[in-house]
Amino acid sequence: MSTQQAENEESAAAKSKRPSDSAFKQQRLPAWQPVLTARTVLPTFFVIGVLFIPIGVVLLHLSNTANELIIDYTKCRRSGGNTTCAEYLEANPGVTCPCEVPFVLPSDFNGVVYMYYGLTNYYQNHRRYVKSRDDEQLLGHLSQTPSTDCAPFAYDPDSGKPIAPCGAIANSLFNDTLTLLQGGSEIKLLKTGIAWPSDKRVKFRNPEGNLNVSLEGFSKPIFWQKGLADLDPENPDNNGFQNEDLIVWMRTAALPSFRKLYRRLNQTNTNYANGLKSGNYTLNIKYNYPVVSFDGTKRMILSTTSVLGGKNPFLGIAYIVVGAICITLGLALLFIHMRCSRSIIVH
């Protein structure tokens, strides 16, 4: 009977969900918790403030060494007309509207000069929009049955052919043409070297063989005016899925207001070897991309770079603000500590 009782006890112990009697499982391990006192907290606030403010000033100064010029051309007036290109596109969808914006470069833009396009109120971070692509197709593995994520931009509604590249991201590719003029002469801008090398080398590949032959049986995206093989007629290596304008656009932005690299200045020309000189310029635009329907705006940005990259004062301002807050809190807590300590001593 005792043997049976022992077996029952062992069986009950095996069925029990109680953790084993160890220091770890029974939470008996030694622990440490900081004791927050005035002697530890106040110096911490002051040290953070004294360190962060000079760092912020340096970061802000480095950011300000980069030059930047922003031109909003959303309401650009059509050349030879009285209406804006935005209004003209609403009345005549699918056409190109030429317009020009003269501007003055207030100071020399020395170093490498980049041109960006900027869009506002454009939600590239929408979940369905981000998913609307076929990564296998972008790797050059063409199939007559694109990914279901591409719907409703997987097949051409007229011909029934599969679209390459399919999906909402590729279909909405930015297609304004921006050129710079000075004294009536066009300034050469380069279309290559604007995408991440890792993207062009790994994520986007053209199918083997002749690109035009590979794309037979496929249709261009509905919104596009050119086919995939004709995006850059002057440079055969910048066509197809390895077109850098396409690669830059396919890297979706996290915020509704964003900018993307569009061109870089060709500095092999001796006139622009050191960048752009101050003076009068003209932005020539072939206006194709509609944004007024969703209350968006379009901008052209000319920018140079600093040690930290493009002009962006946010990091420097953030350091200065955090440092100032820490010093202010430190002084306030020091005052409260001294006042309360005296009150306790008096009583």
Long-range contacts (C-beta under 8 A, 24 or more apart in sequence): 38-333, 38-334, 38-337, 41-333, 42-330, 42-333, 42-334, 42-337, 45-326, 45-327, 45-329, 45-330, 45-333, 46-326, 46-327, 46-330, 48-322, 48-323, 48-326, 49-323, 49-324, 49-325, 49-326, 49-327, 49-330, 50-323, 50-327, 51-323, 52-319, 52-320, 52-322, 52-323, 52-326, 53-319, 53-320, 53-323, 53-324, 53-327, 55-319, 55-323, 56-315, 56-316, 56-317, 56-318, 56-319, 56-320, 56-321, 56-322, 56-323, 57-316, 57-320, 58-316, 59-308, 59-315, 59-316, 59-319, 60-313, 60-316, 60-317, 60-320, 61-316, 62-306, 62-307, 62-308, 62-316, 63-306, 63-308, 63-311, 63-312, 63-313, 63-315, 63-316, 64-311, 64-313, 65-306, 65-307, 66-303, 66-304, 66-305, 66-306, 66-309, 66-310, 66-311, 67-107, 67-108, 67-109, 67-110, 67-302, 67-303, 67-304, 67-311, 68-301, 68-302, 68-303, 68-304, 68-310, 68-311, 69-103, 69-105, 69-106, 69-109, 69-301, 69-302, 69-303, 70-118, 70-299, 70-300, 70-301, 71-101, 71-103, 71-283, 71-299, 71-300, 71-301, 72-297, 72-298, 72-299, 73-99, 73-101, 73-283, 73-285, 73-287, 73-298, 73-299, 73-300, 74-291, 74-292, 74-296, 74-297, 74-298, 74-299, 76-100, 76-101, 76-285, 76-287, 78-287, 85-285, 85-287, 86-287, 86-290, 86-291, 86-292, 88-287, 89-287, 89-288, 89-290, 90-290, 90-292, 90-293, 93-290, 94-225, 96-225, 96-286, 96-287, 96-288, 97-286, 97-287, 97-288, 98-284, 98-285, 98-286, 98-287, 99-285, 99-287, 100-282, 100-283, 100-284, 100-285, 101-282, 101-283, 101-285, 102-280, 102-281, 102-282, 102-283, 103-280, 103-281, 103-282, 103-283, 104-278, 104-279, 104-280, 104-281, 105-276, 105-277, 105-278, 105-279, 105-280, 105-281, 105-302, 106-278, 107-278, 108-274, 108-275, 108-276, 108-277, 108-278, 109-275, 109-276, 109-302, 109-304, 110-274, 110-275, 110-304, 111-274, 111-275, 111-304, 111-305, 112-264, 112-265, 112-267, 112-275, 112-304, 112-305, 113-264, 113-265, 113-267, 113-272, 113-275, 113-276, 113-302, 113-303, 113-304, 114-261, 114-263, 114-264, 114-265, 114-302, 114-303, 114-304, 114-305, 114-310, 115-178, 115-180, 115-189, 115-261, 115-262, 115-263, 115-264, 115-265, 115-300, 115-301, 115-302, 116-259, 116-260, 116-261, 116-262, 116-300, 116-301, 116-302, 116-303, 117-174, 117-176, 117-178, 117-259, 117-260, 117-262, 117-298, 117-299, 117-300, 117-301, 118-257, 118-258, 118-259, 118-260, 118-298, 118-299, 118-300, 118-301, 119-174, 119-257, 119-258, 119-259, 119-291, 119-296, 119-297, 119-298, 119-299, 120-256, 120-257, 120-296, 120-297, 120-299, 121-256, 121-257, 121-291, 121-294, 121-295, 121-296, 121-297, 122-253, 122-256, 122-257, 122-258, 122-291, 122-294, 122-296, 123-256, 124-169, 124-252, 124-253, 124-256, 124-258, 125-252, 125-253, 125-254, 125-255, 125-256, 128-168, 129-168, 129-169, 129-252, 130-169, 130-252, 132-167, 132-168, 132-169, 133-165, 133-166, 133-167, 133-169, 133-170, 133-250, 134-165, 134-166, 134-167, 135-203, 137-164, 137-165, 137-166, 137-241, 138-165, 138-203, 138-204, 138-205, 138-241, 138-250, 139-203, 139-204, 139-205, 139-241, 140-205, 140-206, 140-207, 140-208, 140-241, 141-207, 142-207, 142-214, 142-215, 142-218, 144-217, 153-221, 153-222, 155-219, 156-219, 156-222, 157-222, 159-219, 161-217, 161-218, 161-219, 162-217, 162-218, 162-219, 163-218, 163-219, 163-220, 163-221, 163-222, 164-215, 164-218, 164-219, 164-220, 164-228, 165-221, 165-228, 165-241, 165-246, 166-221, 169-249, 169-250, 169-252, 170-221, 170-246, 170-249, 170-250, 171-221, 171-222, 171-223, 171-224, 172-223, 173-221, 173-223, 173-224, 173-245, 173-246, 173-249, 174-245, 174-249, 174-260, 174-289, 175-223, 175-224, 175-225, 175-288, 175-289, 176-285, 176-286, 176-287, 176-288, 176-289, 176-298, 177-285, 177-286, 177-288, 178-262, 178-263, 178-283, 178-284, 178-285, 178-300, 179-283, 179-284, 180-281, 180-282, 180-283, 180-284, 181-281, 181-282, 181-283, 181-284, 182-279, 182-280, 182-281, 182-282, 186-284, 187-265, 187-266, 187-272, 187-276, 188-265, 188-266, 188-269, 188-272, 189-263, 189-264, 189-265, 189-266, 190-263, 190-264, 190-265, 190-266, 191-232, 191-235, 191-238, 191-244, 191-245, 191-263, 192-235, 192-237, 192-238, 192-244, 193-244, 193-264, 194-244, 194-245, 194-248, 194-261, 194-262, 194-263, 194-264, 195-244, 195-247, 195-248, 195-261, 196-247, 196-251, 199-247, 199-251, 200-242, 200-244, 200-247, 203-247, 204-241, 204-242, 204-246, 204-247, 204-250, 205-241, 205-242, 206-239, 206-240, 206-241, 206-242, 207-240, 211-239, 211-240, 215-240, 225-288, 259-299, 259-301, 262-300, 275-304, 276-302
